[in-house]
Amino acid sequence: MSSNKHTHLHVKYHAALDLNHISTEPAPHDMAQASEWAHALKKQGEHLDALQGLLHAGKNKAVLLVLQGMDTSGKDGVIRSVFTHVSPLGVRAEAFGAPSEEEKRHDFLWRIHQKVPALGEIAIFNRSHYEDVLVTRVRGWIDKETWTQRFQHIRNFEAMLHDAGVTVLKCYLHISKSEQKKRLQARMDDPSKQWKLQASDFEDRKLWADYMAAYQDAMSATSTPLAPWYVIPADHKPYRDLVLAELLVQTLEGMALATPEPQFDLSTVKLR
């Protein structure tokens, strides 16, 4: 990855991580520039569009963007906002819910591997293989030996993707419990958004501390140099979107993308 202004958001591999000590708000100097966020996001969107065009044309590299976060942290919203100005060609979003009966009969990565990006694509995972070391752990469906083993499987899986030309970028949308309460209440009060609510949203909220512990362990164990994690402050939606866009642009810039050469000798063509 190229020079990164958000290194302070990067999770270090196997380092202690305490989400309670990481702010869900922008830093004061970033907050002072709040009026510029919308314009900055538009510019990042233009850069992203150009870089995605090169990626799609070259078809020799790919990007997997993994989005995780508690309910209402903005996984859907950030996809809409960041990719508004990007051509839909070569961009695909995949959402992972509870596994089907068929998926349960396979290893936990089976359904994930089918959705990874082909060369030339950006694939966005709205939730991902990490659900199988988060929800399953918090709900008590797997034990520590199993989730620790799965961390190793995930590291190996993401290393394999890297070797196959897929750059993996993972972002945790870090929302506070108080902000989540406001957003859940807003959905409850808006009939047009009540369909988004599920009973699990409220059940998971009661298990907040358990989820934080699970996220901390998962990110620390899998934020490798080949597939880094970033903790993005998500209480302010425009700032959340801008930071993610900047990280994605910096990731693509670091991939040394280039316009492919013509597939035949253009000097032989004479237009009439």
Sequence and secondary structure as in RCSB ss.txt:
>XXXX:A:sequence
MSSNKHTHLHVKYHAALDLNHISTEPAPHDMAQASEWAHALKKQGEHLDALQGLLHAGKNKAVLLVLQGMDTSGK
DGVIRSVFTHVSPLGVRAEAFGAPSEEEKRHDFLWRIHQKVPALGEIAIFNRSHYEDVLVTRVRGWIDKETWTQR
FQHIRNFEAMLHDAGVTVLKCYLHISKSEQKKRLQARMDDPSKQWKLQASDFEDRKLWADYMAAYQDAMSATSTP
LAPWYVIPADHKPYRDLVLAELLVQTLEGMALATPEPQFDLSTVKLR
>XXXX:A:secstr
    TTGGGB  TT    GGGS SS  HHHHTTGGGHHHHHHHHHHHHHHHHHHHHHH S EEEEEEEESTTS H
HHHHHHHTTTS STTEEEEE  S  HHHHTS TTHHHHTTS  TT EEEEES GGGGGTHHHHTTSS HHHHHHH
HHHHHHHHHHHHHTTEEEEEEEEE  HHHHHHHHHHHHH TTTGGG  HHHHHHHHTHHHHHHHHHHHHHHH BT
TB EEEEE SSHHHHHHHHHHHHHHHHHTTT      SS GGG    
